[in-house]
Amino acid sequence: MMMLGTIVNTVTITVGSIAGSLLHKGLKEKYSEALFTAMGLAAAALGINTVVRYMPKSQYPVLFIVSLACGLLIGSMIDIDGKFNRLVSRRSGGNLAQGLSTGILLYCIGALSILGPIQSALNGDNTFLFTNATLDLVTSMVLASTYGIGMVIAAPVLFCWQGSIYMLALWLGDFMSETLLAEISIVGGVMIACSGCGILKIRDFKTLNMLPALAVPPLWFILLHFAGPLLKL
């Protein structure tokens, strides 16, 4: 079945968000604060772990710096973070915007969520996506128990994200290499760590403004792909 792994992953986030929201209704404030702290620490730890894991595999150690700089500049000009927060706040109020930005990053910007659709498209292997779905089930329950039922919005976002990667992998084939995955994962790891710092109220990095940074590594590899033959002349 086409995109079976992505469909399962989307369903688990939906189910987890609904289950977690039921817990949210009876949660006392002190327990809610404890969950905020736990999610902030977890996001920071996951982000740092991703960077540490993939940095040694990077063939272009400066690329993530260029990516973050360009991404933040473009994102700040567009004001992605501000527009997203205003949109969500008008519809729901509270801290849902922060929860959604964190959830979307945790669900989408991870090695399993990026490599999974690629493996599914190229090899028909959904192992990574099924593993990711299991992890996201637990994560979505915890997030929804903290931020409420609005966290279910992250499910269709994940579907569009993984679906886009799946279709792109079918189109590009072997161009979607592990080297490119490593560069994207480093940038994503920094973003997740920054999101964790925001939850812990250490500093608001306006993480969503960093989203354009994820497009820089693929653009760099495309440039190298087409410029390589010219450099050999």
Summary of the structure (lengths in Angstrom):
residues: 233
radius of gyration: 17.9
end to end distance: 45.2
largest distance: 68.6
contacts: 826
relative contact order: 0.22
helix: 85%
strand: 0%
